Amino acid sequence: MKSYVYLAAAVGLCSVVFFAAGCSDDSPEGPTSAFSPLKDVKPASKTKDDSQHPVASETGPWPVATAEEMEYSFGKMSVGAELDHTFRIGNDGDAELVLQAGQPTCKCTAFELKPTTIKPGEFAELRVQWKGKFKDAKFQHGGPVYTNDPKRPAIQFVVMGIVDAHFDILPEETWSVGEVTESAPSSTFGMILSRIHEDFAITDIQCDSPYVRTEIIPASAEELLEHTAISAFKVKVSVDPAMPPGLLEEKLTLKVNCEKAPITLIVTANKAGPIRILPMPGVLWSEKQSVLRLGQFSTKKGGEAALMLLVTEAEGAEPLQFTAVNATPSYLAADLERLGSVGADKARYKMTIRVPPGVPQSSRGTLEPAVIDVKTNHSSGQSLRIKVMYKTLF
C-alpha cells in the first residue's frame, strides 16, 4: 500500500466552491459536509477578479481581520476518507472586510467561503473539505485568504494530521513457514495492525489446506509501540509435518471488521522428499521458490531448459514416470529422461521444460508465472510444482 491530502480554493466576491480535478470516487468517510461531495463539484470558471486581491483603503476607516484559529489538527484519518473543518474569520474594525481565497498548496480538496464581505462585528466561515488519497504521516496543506485589512492582508489557514491505511499486513503478500520436517509442525508469525481504528479486529480466517493451522493472538503493548499501532493481532501459521514432500503454496483468507472485501495471502512451506530438483549447468533455478527462469526468446524458436531430478528409489521400484502433467498455459510441456543410477538407492533423471515455437507473444513474471503441476508414480506420492518465468518476443 505516497500520501497527500489536498486543499483547493474558491475565489470571488460572492460565495464560491472550487474543485480541482484528480480526486478518486471513493465514498466519503468522517464528518458530513453541507456542500456537495468532491466528486460532484465542478471546476469554477476563472473570472477577471481571480488575480486581484482586496485593496485596503488609503484613508480609512479600516476593517480588522481576526481568526479564532488558523491551524487545525485532524489527528488521523483513513486513506480514501473525507473530512471537513470550518474556520471563522471575524471583523473587529470600523469598515467592511472583504475576503478572497488565494491559491492552495494542493489540488484535491474544496473551499467554501461565505460571505466574502462582512460588516464590523460579524463573521465569515471558511469551510474546508479534504480527502486522504494516499498514506502520509506528515500531511500539512493549506492556503491564504486575502483581506482588505492593511495590517493583515493575508491569513494562512492550515489543516494537518496523519493519513494512513485502514490496516497494514506484515509481511504484505506471502507468509513463508520455511522448511518442514517429519518431527514437528513448523510455524511462522504474521501481523495485521491498524493505526486508525481502535476497535480493529480479525473476524474470520480460513485456509482450505488440511495441513495449515492458524491461531490469532492479540499483540503485546511492546509490539503496538514498535509498529506505532492502535490495535494489532499476530497470526500464528503452522504447517503439519504430514504435508506431502515438495512445495506447499496455499491461500489464506482473512476478513477484518473495517474492510468489506476479504484479504488473501499466500502461505508457503517446503518439505524435502525423495525427489529433489537441481539445475543443469547454465539454468536459473530457485529450489526454495520452485521457480525456473527461461529468460527471453523468440516465439518462432521457442524456449526450453533442463532440470535434474535426483530421486531416491527403493530396491526393485519401477523407474520414475510422470503420470499426469497439467500446465498453465496449456502449451507448456515437460519431458522425462532417465540418466542413470547414483549409488545403490538413487537415480538421476533429466526433466526438460519447453515452450514450443509459435505460441502467442506473452510475458510471465513474478505476479503471474506459468505453472506446471506434475504427478508421479513414486511410492512417496510426491508431486512437483514448477513456476516458469519467461518473455516471448517476435
Number of C-alpha atoms within 10 A of each C-alpha: 9 8 17 22 27 24 27 26 30 25 28 21 18 14 15 19 22 22 22 20 14 10 18 12 11 14 11 17 15 11 11 14 15 7 14 13 17 24 16 10 15 13 12 14 8 10 10 7 12 16 11 13 20 18 13 19 13 8 6 10 12 21 27 22 26 17 15 9 12 16 15 15 13 14 11 17 24 24 24 22 20 24 19 19 18 16 18 15 24 20 24 18 17 14 19 21 27 22 29 28 27 23 17 22 16 17 21 24 28 28 27 21 29 20 17 21 18 19 17 17 14 13 21 21 16 21 19 23 24 25 27 27 23 18 20 19 15 12 19 20 21 24 21 19 23 21 25 23 24 17 12 14 18 21 18 14 19 19 22 18 18 23 28 24 22 20 21 16 17 13 13 13 12 17 21 19 20 18 18 24 18 13 9 12 19 18 20 15 18 17 20 22 25 25 23 21 20 11 11 20 18 16 10 12 17 14 18 11 14 10 16 24 16 17 11 16 13 15 18 13 12 9 16 18 11 9 13 13 20 16 23 29 21 19 19 16 21 21 27 18 18 15 21 17 23 24 25 22 17 17 17 20 15 16 17 18 14 15 10 8 10 12 15 16 18 16 22 20 24 23 17 15 17 18 25 16 21 16 18 15 10 8 16 16 22 15 16 13 14 16 19 24 19 21 17 14 18 15 19 15 15 16 19 18 20 22 20 21 23 18 21 20 20 13 9 7 11 11 13 21 16 15 11 11 17 16 17 14 13 12 12 19 17 19 13 17 14 15 12 11 15 12 7 10 13 16 19 19 21 20 19 15 21 17 23 15 15 12 15 11 13 12 16 19 15 12 7 11 19 21 20 20 15 18 16 17 16 21 12 14 12 19 20 18 19 22 22 24 20 20 17 22 15 11
